[in-house]
């Protein structure tokens, strides 16, 4: 890990000195032990502020979107960041030539207070970046291959929910959605949520009522899930960011599981090609609903 | 007076017959917590009600200022005449186990909703029926910094009743601190005991030595923060920290003092319901006006507004900080944008060079005022 940190600092310094990039996005130290925070540096001298350790829980992908216009930007990318960036490239939301991707092999991250591996990392199928300009350290073997062992973990939660009785399931999600405070952190960190204007904010259309109650909360969460359904890169940052610990990935992965069954959709964000299941039509598609 | 631990449940049961009693409780299957109705704890989703829980994830503010407050119903009747029915839904409430920071946050909201010639009837109705029972902290979180913001984690002087845990774990020392508190204690009498002969009733400022005392481990230099910020409105630091901020509403919704709201309605056929609900200055729609003009279109402008309101503007108007040092935003911010780091940074900036505070490079302020947003939606 410290090896990666040194290389990140070194390359950040060089890229800024040579003016190949105007900004480097990585992680810096937080106030507390085992806490990191997204870091943006534009001076070579700031390179030593970069840290990389087991607690870099923030997925930086969305910043490649929000930092557009800052010139060419270097971003530290692991598997999750890389897939988010591929997704935004496929959606034509960012430009590849404006990015310099510093690839990092990832062994999974830990939760600050408990020290346990993050849930999302346990079911990660691509810990290593699927796109990068430069790999820091050894190019990991099989970087582009899916980790088969994680495939079981990937849908374990969904299967548990599917096994519930209908009423139980209703209760399970009602309890979760009634907890939602509608801070929209899930939307803001999501590399798929790049709409210029979210349906939530279309106040004149009034899709989303502003009151906080189970109905409106359910409407928000399920609409978002439907909206990102075939594009979710399963980074799990929404669930990680949620202050109320809603089981957001259960719903996202249910959609993905169904898409896999119906359209053999596979995994999103592995390339920057626009190839999501609901984005194209095939005469052989299942259309039970017609 | 002493409240023995074994009498707590009896007391809460008894109080529940006269009022809705709320106390800190953890939610099932999560690490989140809130103030939950005592009668529901152990049933529904709430487990593990405990007066030793460190700050609840959600503050107690929704007891006075609900996330959604129905205000009135309206409609048109068969004769074509309009009607309006106000909604009054305030009940007697006892909130049990407030921390000093929570109590101060209620004082801040009282200032906003009940002073300076403004009397908010919805807030006022709830406030008039609220009895506040504070408890001295027996534990502090690593994110707690109330004593740097001028509070004492052991005492909340504005609370109606103050509890302090005894070091032997047998119960709490009970002090009524207001008229309402003294009146409320009448209902507590059969569950209380006189203190032992040898211990004098202690004043809130000097608790008896056998009481648990806490101090925050996180120390922040908030001395003169308002005056420092007065000089920093145009400083480039807002642009810098805004890069990290994702402008979600987490900090404002978990904040015990954030009190901004929007008024909206739900219409069905010929009738409707008007309500107000929490809003967040982090959202771009918060300041959006008719015709889409937005005076705070950029992230930097919104981030600046929130910190300025907490640490500068409120103090100017009401003479106290709107940050009570509870640490909820520090704990829950998805990107660890830490108000304590900002406060210390402002102190350092000011110490390093008072002149630097006034520096206001043109591009920075232009970017903020002109609404050049980072990824504005």
Boltz contact constraints between the chains, C-beta under 6 A:
constraints:
  - contact:
      token1: [A, 30]
      token2: [B, 336]
      max_distance: 6.0
  - contact:
      token1: [A, 31]
      token2: [B, 338]
      max_distance: 6.0
  - contact:
      token1: [A, 31]
      token2: [B, 341]
      max_distance: 6.0
  - contact:
      token1: [A, 37]
      token2: [B, 336]
      max_distance: 6.0
  - contact:
      token1: [A, 38]
      token2: [B, 244]
      max_distance: 6.0
  - contact:
      token1: [A, 38]
      token2: [B, 335]
      max_distance: 6.0
  - contact:
      token1: [A, 40]
      token2: [B, 243]
      max_distance: 6.0
  - contact:
      token1: [A, 58]
      token2: [B, 335]
      max_distance: 6.0
  - contact:
      token1: [A, 65]
      token2: [B, 375]
      max_distance: 6.0
  - contact:
      token1: [A, 66]
      token2: [B, 374]
      max_distance: 6.0
  - contact:
      token1: [A, 66]
      token2: [B, 375]
      max_distance: 6.0
  - contact:
      token1: [A, 175]
      token2: [B, 45]
      max_distance: 6.0
  - contact:
      token1: [A, 181]
      token2: [B, 253]
      max_distance: 6.0
  - contact:
      token1: [A, 183]
      token2: [B, 248]
      max_distance: 6.0
  - contact:
      token1: [A, 183]
      token2: [B, 249]
      max_distance: 6.0
  - contact:
      token1: [A, 183]
      token2: [B, 250]
      max_distance: 6.0
  - contact:
      token1: [A, 183]
      token2: [B, 253]
      max_distance: 6.0
  - contact:
      token1: [A, 184]
      token2: [B, 248]
      max_distance: 6.0
  - contact:
      token1: [A, 185]
      token2: [B, 248]
      max_distance: 6.0
  - contact:
      token1: [A, 185]
      token2: [B, 250]
      max_distance: 6.0
  - contact:
      token1: [A, 185]
      token2: [B, 334]
      max_distance: 6.0
  - contact:
      token1: [A, 188]
      token2: [B, 246]
      max_distance: 6.0
  - contact:
      token1: [A, 188]
      token2: [B, 248]
      max_distance: 6.0
  - contact:
      token1: [A, 197]
      token2: [B, 377]
      max_distance: 6.0
  - contact:
      token1: [A, 198]
      token2: [B, 377]
      max_distance: 6.0
  - contact:
      token1: [A, 201]
      token2: [B, 285]
      max_distance: 6.0
  - contact:
      token1: [A, 210]
      token2: [B, 262]
      max_distance: 6.0
  - contact:
      token1: [A, 210]
      token2: [B, 264]
      max_distance: 6.0
  - contact:
      token1: [A, 210]
      token2: [B, 277]
      max_distance: 6.0
  - contact:
      token1: [A, 211]
      token2: [B, 68]
      max_distance: 6.0
  - contact:
      token1: [A, 211]
      token2: [B, 275]
      max_distance: 6.0
  - contact:
      token1: [A, 211]
      token2: [B, 277]
      max_distance: 6.0
  - contact:
      token1: [A, 212]
      token2: [B, 67]
      max_distance: 6.0
  - contact:
      token1: [A, 212]
      token2: [B, 68]
      max_distance: 6.0
  - contact:
      token1: [A, 241]
      token2: [B, 334]
      max_distance: 6.0
  - contact:
      token1: [A, 243]
      token2: [B, 250]
      max_distance: 6.0
  - contact:
      token1: [A, 243]
      token2: [B, 332]
      max_distance: 6.0
  - contact:
      token1: [A, 244]
      token2: [B, 32]
      max_distance: 6.0
  - contact:
      token1: [A, 245]
      token2: [B, 30]
      max_distance: 6.0
  - contact:
      token1: [A, 245]
      token2: [B, 32]
      max_distance: 6.0
